[in-house]
Amino acid sequence: MEFLSYFGGVFEPTAFLLLLGGTIGGLILGATPGLSPTMAVALLIPFTFHLSPTQGLILLGAAYTSTVAGGAVSAILLKIPGAPANIATALDGNAMAKNGEGARALHLSFLSSGIGGVIGVLLLIFLTPVLAQWALAFSYSHLFWMAILGVTVIGSLDSKSFVKGLLSGCIGLWLSMIGFDDNLGAQRFIFTDALAGGIHIIPALIGLFAIPQVMEMFAKGRNNAAIEAIEVPKQSLMDSMKELTRNVRALSIGTIFGSIIGIIPGVGGQIAGLVAYDQARKFSPDKDKFGTGHPEGIIAAESANNAMVGPSLVPLLTLSIPGSPTAAVLLGGLIIHGIFPGSDLFDNHPQVAWTFINSMLIGQILMVIFGIYTATWAARIARAPMPIMAAAVMVLALFGSYSVQQSMGDVYIMLSLGIGMFFLEKFGFSAAPLVLGLILGPIAESNFTTGSLISQAQDGPWVYFLTGTLNIFLIALVFASVAYSFWSNMMHGKAVKKMQEAAS
């Protein structure tokens, strides 16, 4: 219970003001397409130079926490995920916003994010030594199978057809191979200088989700009758909390999967929401409602996104191993102040470590308060006239794509992928599986290649990748996930056939 003795440090005037500023700023940055949690934390690093180590970490931690949750705002209202972690949120959140339930979707998003985030930080507080040892158990072979497990989700993710979902994922895996090979330096599918550095996930994410929507808006012209007819019902906080209690299953699934995936170094939180979303749908009796504006989808995805934040810092604080790009930036923030995380961090700098962790706990609560406070009026964005909405989304898409690397090449890639996705959607393909393939491709490839090199000095790749308790367990999960997806798809097809026969 050592952490309790350092709670007072969070409420010191300067520290608490930094916590408030980081939380509000993180929500704004998170809601801006293109500004991922990693970029938000990196942008704030210079502001910590003249702060104490504790104050600097409070600012960075607050921004990290609230940016992950803030990305749901643009995902729900504009169908532009603020970060890869918010992809799954857009699937049901935007459908709810189009039905005039944007405030309800935002309430559920922030509440589930807060609950998942608090549980994740509590795991960081109470189980850090145990979780650190567990994180060390993951080698390259295990990370490879974790990526393959994520690939098995592709077929059933936001697609009317299992086969088209797999094909979309395969396109994403191919796109992830564009650029220079990390190990051999060989060129792959580079036919223009813009592709020399590969396809960055943020421009791809914006293009695949935003541009098809903009083109659809322009295609409809000035016909705004459908949007003007939408009412924005008042959504009380109590109603949202009651709805959350009715969906404890989705909340539990999201929190559990987010916490597990968050602690695994190298996997990161980009796939936590997607995996939790997929598992929530598999365990739900209302599978067919997912993707049409079902609250369970938002609750599972957002609780997972914030539940992974606390555990993702375990490898960083205890082993000096940044488990995600954002954790790597936080590591830089620590080193700037002369603090090197590791096994002795809590012995040599307990005030810094525990005050930082406590601030993340309080930050989750502040994030929920500010998020819900702004939800009702933010939801009115969905009622904006279609030409104005299309122009605003286009400006945000261009700004977000260019801001990642200050490169017009990213803008061209974003536009090209968006136009291609517009036509693919006409044939029933979906953007979400494609993005998941784009995310998981480099993770699977790099871990497989590195593992293969290591295996040459041991007993060979077959033994390295196929033996060991954890390898066998992950392989079993892969086969179980594939089998369940096939079985679920067959059952769904039979159910649809029966309904068609009954109707005829």
N, C-alpha and C positions, 0 to 999 in steps of 0.2 A: 504493500500500500504506500510505497515511497512517493508515488506520483501526487498524492493528495497534499503533501507538504509544499509542493511547488505550484499549487493552483493560484496562489495570490499573485504570482508574477504576471499572469495573464491579464489581471485587472488593474495593473499599474496604468496610469493615464496614457502614457506614450504607447505602451504595448497594446492597450485596448483600442486606441485610435487607429493604430496600424492594422489591427485585426479587422476593424470595421471597414477601413479603406480597402484592404485587400479583398474582403468579401464582396463589397459592392463593385469594386473594379473588376474582380474576377467574373462576376455575373455579366457585366457589360461586355468584357472581352470574350467570354464564352459564347455569348449570343451573337457575336460578330463572325460571320463565315470566314474561314481561313485562319483565324487566330486560335490555334489549338492550345491545350494546357501547357505543353512544352514551350511554345512561343511566348505565352503570357508570362510564365515564370522567368524565361530568359530576358524578356523586356524589362522586368522589374529588378534584375540582378544589380544594375548600376545604382539603383536607388538605395541599396543596402550598404554601400561602401562606407558611409559615415554613420551607420547604425551599429549598435552592439550586435554580437552574434545572435543573441536571443531575439532581439527585435527584428533583425533581418530575416531569420527563419520564420518568425510569426507572420511577417508580410508575405513571404513566398509560400508558406503552407496554406494560408488563407486563400491566396490566389489560385493555387493548385486545386483545392477542394471546390471552390465555387465555380471555377471555369469548367470543370467536368459537368457540374449540374447546369450551368448557364447555357451550355451547348444544346440543351433540350429545347430552349426557347425558339431558336431559329429552326430546329428540327420539326417542332410541332406547328409553328405558325407559317413557315415558308417552305417546309420540306427540304431544307438545306442543313444537314447535320453540322453542328458547330465543330465537331471533331469526329474521328472514326468511332469513338465510343458511343456516339449518339445515333448511329445508323439505325439500330433496331427501334429506337424511340420514334423515329420519323414514320415508321411503317403504320402504326396505329394512331400516333399523335396527330399527324396531319389530317388523317381521315376524320378524326373527331373535330378538329378545328374547322374543316370545311362544312361540317354538320352544325356549326354554331356552338360547339362545346370546347372551344379553345381554353377558356378559364378552368373548366373541369379537368382537362388534360394537364394543364400546367400545375394545378393544385396537386393532383396525383403524382406528377413527376417530382415536384419538390419535396412532398411528404415522404415518398418512398426513397428518394435520394438521401434525405436526412436520416431516416431510420437505418438504411443500409450503411450510410457513412458512420453513424455513431457505433454500430455493431463492429464495423471494420476497425475503427480506432480502439475500441475496447479490446479487440483481439490483439492489436499491436501492444497495448498496455500490459495485458495479463499473460499473453502466451508468446512473447517475443523470443525467449530462449528456445522453446520447443519448436516454434515455427522456423527459426533460423536453422536449426539442425535439419528440419524437413526440406527447407529450400536447398541446402547443400546436397541433398540426395539426388537432385536433378542434374543429369549430365546431358551431353549433346544428343544421345539416342533418345532420352526421355522427352526432351524438348521437340525433337523431330516427330515423335508419335503424338505429342500434344497438338502440334500443328496439323497432322493428318486427321486427328480427332475433330479439329475445327473444320477441316475440309469436308468431313462427312455430313456436316450441318447444311452444306450448300444446297443440296438437292431439294430440301423441303423449306427453304427460306424464302418467304414472300414470292412464291411462284405458283401459278395455277397448274403448271405441269412439272412433274418431278424431273423429267428428261430435260426440259428447257432450263430448269434451275441448275442442273449439272452442267449443261452447255455454257450457261452464263458464267458459272464458276470457272470452267476451263478457259474461257476467254480471259477472265481475270488473272488466272495463273500464267497464261501466256504473256499478258501485258507486264506482269511482274518480272519477266525475264529480260525485258528490253533494257539495254544499257551495257555496261562493262561487267564481265564476270568478276566477282570479288576475289576469287582465288587465282585464276589464271590470267585475268586481265584481257580476255578475248572479247571482241565486239559481238553483240547479239542484237540483230534486227535494228541497227542504227542506220537510218537512211536520211537523217537530217541532224544537224548539230543540236537541235532542241532536245533530242532524245539521248544525247551522249551520257547524261547523268541519270538516265532511267526516268520513270514516271513517278513523280512525287505524289504521295497519297492525298494531300490536301487539294491540289488542283483537280486531281481525278475525282475526288469525292464531290467537289462543288460542281464539276461539269456533268457527272453522271446523274446527279439529283436535281440540280438547279436548271440547267439549260433545257432539258426536255419539258420542264414545267413552263419556262418562259416561252418556248416555241408553241406550246399548247395554248398559252394565254393569248399570244399574238394571233394564233389561228382563229380563236373565237372572236377576235376583234373587240368592238366596244359593247358587245352584248353583256351587260352586267346585271341582268334581271335576277339570275340565280343567286348571285352574291347578296344583292340588296334584299332579297327575300329572307335571308338568314337572320334569325334573331340571336342575340347574345344573352342567353339566360343568366340570371344571377346565380352564382354558385357559392354557397356558404362554406366556411371552413369545416363546420361540423358535418355537413353532408359528405364532404370529401373524406373526412376521417372515418365516418361510418362505412363508406365504400371501400376504404383501405382495409378495414377489419373484415369485410366480406370476401376479401381476396388475399387472405393470409397465405394461401398456398403459393401464389405467384410471388409474394413478397419474400417468403422463406426460400424459394428456389433461387430468386435473384441474389439474395444476400449470401447464400451458401456458395453458389457458383462464382460470384464476384470475389468472395474472400479466398477461395481456393486458387482461382486463376491469378489473382493479384499477387500472391506470394511467390509464384513461379518466375524466377529471373529470365528475362528474354522474351516472355510471351506478352507481358504488358496488359493493360486494360482495354486495348483496342477490340479484342474479341470477347471480353467478358459479357457485355450486354447482348451480343448476338447469340452466344452459347446459352445464356440464361433465357433469352427469348425463345429459342428453339426448344429448350427443355420444358419451359412453362407451357408451351403449346402441346408438347407430347403428353404431358400429364393433365391437361385440361379437358373437361368433357365438352367444351365449346371450341374445338379446334378450328372449325370453319369460320368462326368469327374473327380470328386473328388476321390482321391486315385490313380489316374493314372499319376499325375504330373501336377495338375492344380494350377496355381498361387494363386487363391482365397483362397485355403486351407492354404497356408503358410502365406498369409497376415492376414487372420482372426486369426489364432492361435498365431502368434508372436505379433501382436498388442495387443491381449488380455493379453499375458504373461507379457508384460511390463506395460500395462495400470493398472494392478492390484498392481504394486509395491507402487505407491504413496498412493492410498486409503488404502492399507493394513497397513500403518503406522499411520492412523488416530486414531484407538482405542488405539495404544501404546502411542502416544504422548499426547493424551488428556484424556484418561481414565486409563492409566497404564495397559491396557489389551492387551497382545501380541496376535494378530490375527492369527499368523502363527508361525511355528518353527523358521524361520529366524528372525522374529520380537522378539521372546523370547531371542534369542542370542543378538540382538541389545539392548534389555532391560538390559541384563547383562553388556554390554559394557558401558551403561549409569551409572548403579549403581556402577560399579568399580570406576568411577570418582566422585562419591558422588552426582550424579544428579538423582533425582527421577521424572520420567515423570508423568504428571497429568494436572489438569485444570490450575495450576499456573505455568507450565513450561515456557509458553510464557511471563509471567510477571516477573518471577525471573531470568530466563536465556534466554532472547530473542536472544542474540548473538549466543549462542550455537544452539538453535532451528532453527532460520532463516538461519544461515550460512550453517547448515547441509542440510536443504531443498533446498536452492539455489544451493548447490554443486551437489545435485542429478539432478537438472535441467540441469546444465552445463555438468554433467557426461553423460546424455543421448546423447548429441550432440557429445561428444568425443567418446562415444561408437560407434556411427554410422560412424564417420570418420575412426577410426582404423579398425572397422569391414569390411568396404567396401575396405579399402586399401589392406587388406590381402585376400579378397575374391577370386580374380582371380587365384593367385598361390595356394591357399588352395584347390580350386576346382580340381586341377590336381591330387589330391589324388585318385579320382575316376578312374584314368587311370593306377593306379599301377597294376603290374602283380598279377593275382589272388592268387597264392600261398603266395606271400609276404603279400597281403592284408589280407588273412585268418589268417596268423600267427600273424600279427600286431593286428587285432581285437581280437584274442584269448588272447594275452598278456594283452591288455587293459581291457578285460572282467575279467580276473583273478585279475589284480591289483585293478580295481574298486570295485569288490565284496569284496575282502579281506580288503581293506582300510576303509570300513565303520565302522566295529567293531573289526578289527584285529582278525577275526575269520575264521578258515577253514570251520566251519559249514556253513557260508554264501556262501563260494565257492561251497560246495557240493549242497546246495539248488539251487544256480544259474545254475549249470550244469544239475541238475535233471529237473528243470523247462524248461530249454532250450531244452533238448532232448525230453521231453514230447510235447513241443510246435512244434517242428520239425515235429512230426508225426501228430499232430492235424491239422497243416497247409495243410497236404496232403489231408485231408478230408474237406477242405474249411473253417476251423475255423481261427479266427484272434486273434492276440496278444493284440490289442488295447482295445477291450471290456473287455478282461480278466484283464488287468492292471487297468482299470477304476473300475471294481468290487472290486479289491484288495484295491484300494485307498478309495473307498466310504464305504466299509463294516464297518471298525472301526468307521467312522464318524457317520453313521446311528445308529450303535449298541450302542455306548456310549451315544449319545444324547437321544435315545429312553429309555435306561435303567435309566439314570439320570432323565429324564422327568417323567418317571413312578413313581420313588421314590418321586419326588416333588408333583406329582398329588395326592398321597395318603393323603397328608396333606391338600389338597384343595377339589375340587369337583369331583375327580376321573379322570382316564386317558382319558375317552371319551370326557369330557368337555375340558380338558387341550390340547389335540391334535387336536380336531375337531372344536373348536369354536374360535372366534376372527377374526378380519378383515384380519390380515396378514396370519393366518393359512388357512382361506378359500381361499384367493388369491393364496397361494402356492399350495393348493390342486387342485384348478382349473387349474393351470399351469401344474401340473402333469398329469391330465386327458387329457388336450389339447395336451400335448406332446405325450402321448401314442396314442391318436386318430390320430394325424397327422402322426405318424410313421407307423401305420397300413394302413392308407389311401395312403400314399406315396408308401409303399411297394406294395399295390394292384395295383396302377396306373402303377408302374414300371413293374410289372408282365404282365399286360395287354399290355403295349407298346412293351415289348419283344416278346410276343405271336403274336402280329400283324406283327412285323418285320419278324418273322419266317414264318408266313403264306404268307406274301408278297414275301419272298425269294423263297418259295416252289411253 
